[in-house]
């Protein structure tokens, strides 16, 4: 393993290291979220509210694709960082090779099934005949490029697991910049509509993926891609999927809940309510960003130090990350609850859609200040290989959200749908805190035992 990158994870101060890994993650994710916003703005202004509804209908399917990619990416990153902490670079490289192989196999299967069943899938998501045409144009291109999307997620995660957050940031920045430029070209100049937005997205992701592969082939990476490591090994596959399944389950459950949200909104509020939800999903990306980027910075630190049995650094990193994520989410709560309209106006000039989305935002983000801890909790358990706890913390929010979506609208119509979000956020926060406190006590106990063992060896 490259000594410089090893020293970054092993010797640096935890707070400074977390900042060093989180800032590039923030910049990369910010730019990536920005191009999602730009997609929405272009579609809203040059395609219309039905185009936004098409994006909203497509969102759960895209989430499922992303969930499967994240399952491999987060699972392999957890195994790699713990292997590096335990001074086992050979296992780390075998895990990298297996992650690439699984990405190819699963993404091809998704593309084949999705393209063969695109119409029934979109109708299942709640697409009306008016919206179906827009959603189909968008998802055809998304399905056809699933392998590229997988590589972008998996390679970014494995590079970040080595303690290098700069390369994934540059990859996302390059891809997003290309996407934004092509959005303007395809949608405005060529008049390609929602199809142009999808094509711009995929071309941007393709360039990002090529950049990541170039990094691995340049000799600068601490891990190498060897053809022999591409052979699937069942024990490594088990390690990857045991941890990664929690990430997939969370995104899959969120995707399923989004389907139900769209269908219930269609019943109580029609296509305008679905369009509002499409905008809110873009706003949610910004609200969740602090937890995501701090979690991305935290993951290699936790995995490495847990593998090295340095529990004092594990505890310190969790504490610092929790405080930072909570402060950021409190700021998001203040902005989105008291000043939602200027945010919504970024996405659309439709006055009715602005009013509907601003009203919904005031409900959806009432518990936004809790989101940082909730997101970090799940990632803590994934990073240290605790599959059961990571599954529970990943699923609790969507599993409570789904029944609330059906119950509350009977009392408050469309507002009942929006209220389901903060209530499920509060429940998820409570359960996550209970499990985190228990795990922190276990870390403290292990750290005390290690200290006693050190004293005995010294004596």
Secondary structure by P-SEA (a helix, b strand, c coil): ccaaaaaaaccccaaaaaaaaaaaaaaaaaaaaaaaaaaaaaaaacccaaaaaaaaaaaaaaaaaaaaaaaaaaaaaaaaaaaaaaccaaaaaaaaaaaaaaaaaaaaaaaaaaaacaaaaaaaacccccaaaaaaaaaaaaaaaaaaaaaaaaaaaaaaaaccaaaaaaaaaaaaaaaaaaaaaaccccccaaaaaaaaaaaaaaaaaaaaaaaaaccccccccccccccccaaaaaaaaacaaaaaaaaaaaaaaaaaaaaaaaacccaaaaaaaaaaaaaaaaaaaaaaaaaaaaaaaaaaaaaacaaaaaaaaaaaaaaaaaaaaaaaaaaaaccaaaaaaaccccaaaaaaaaaaaacccccccaaaaaaaaaaaaaaacaaaaaaaaacaaaaaaaaaaaccccccaaaaaaaaaaaaaaaaaaaaaaaaaaaaaaaaaaaaaaaaaaaaaac
